[in-house]
Amino acid sequence: MEFTITDDRISLYDPQGQELAFVSFPACGPGRVEIRSTVVSPSLRGQGVAGRLLETLAARLRARGLRAVPVCSYAVAWFEKHPDQQDLLAAPSDGRD
């Protein structure tokens, strides 16, 4: 499974170029991103795609020295299930960025 990675999105496309899954994480302050959406096509659900998206995102955040504020329910649950990734979490913004 090969993901396409941009500054604020990791996506999986089918051979025809249709997006099948993605996680979006726009910047929300210096050194922080907000994980807003994790979406997987019904045809891929139950195959671990969302988990792989978050694993890929975690590695990218770690490599870039960024912290995350999970907003989407899947990301919140994923971080709860992965205590080894807690160091990637940032406190929600207090509006002083």
N, C-alpha and C positions, 0 to 999 in steps of 0.2 A: 504494500500500500504506500503510494507516494503522494505526499501532501504538497500543495502549493502554499508558500509562506510569503506574506507581505508584512508591512510594518504593523498592521492591526488586525490581521485575519489569517487563519490557517484553514485551507479548504481542501476538499477531495473532489475531483472531477471525474466523470466517466469519459470513455474514449471520444465521445461526441462533444465534449466540452461543457456538459451540463453539471452544475454544482450539485453534489450529492450530500455533502456534509460540510459543516464549518464551525469554527469557534471565532467569535469577534472579541477584540480586546483593545479598544481605543485608549489612548493616553488620557489620564485624568489628573495629571499633576506631575511635577518633576520626579522622574524615576518610578512612576506608577502607571499601571494600566487597570482598567475596569473590565472584567470579564462579563460582557453583557449577554451574549447568546451562545448556546451550543445547540446546533440543529443537525439532525441526521435523518436522511430520507427513510421513510417506512421500509423500503426494500433492504436497507442495511441494518435496521434495528436488531439488537440482540447479538451482534457480531463483535462488540467491543470497540466500535469505531469511535464513539464519543470518548471513551477512556484513552484511546490512542491520541486523539486530538489534544486532550488535557495533558498527557504525558509529554507530547511534543511541545506544547506551550510551556510547561514547567521547565523543560530543558532550555528553551529559548530565553525565558525570563532569567534563569540562573546564569546563562552565558552572557547576557547583556546587563546583569546587575540590576534588574528591575524587580519591583514588588507588585502584587496583584490585589485588587479588591474584587472578590467574586460577587456578582449580582445575580446572575442567572441561577436557578435552582439546581441545575446539574452541577455547575462548578462549585457551589456551596457544599453540596453533598460529597463531591469528589474530594475536596480538601478535607472534609471531616473523616473520610475513609482512608486518607493518606497522611497520617501524622508526620511522616518523614518529609513532607513538603510544606509544613507549617511555616518554615523560615521564609517562604516566598510571599506570605500574606502581609499586606499593609493595612493599617487602620483606615477606615473610611475618611474621606476628606472632611475637614471641619470648615471648609470655605476660605481658609487662609493661604491657599497655594498661590 
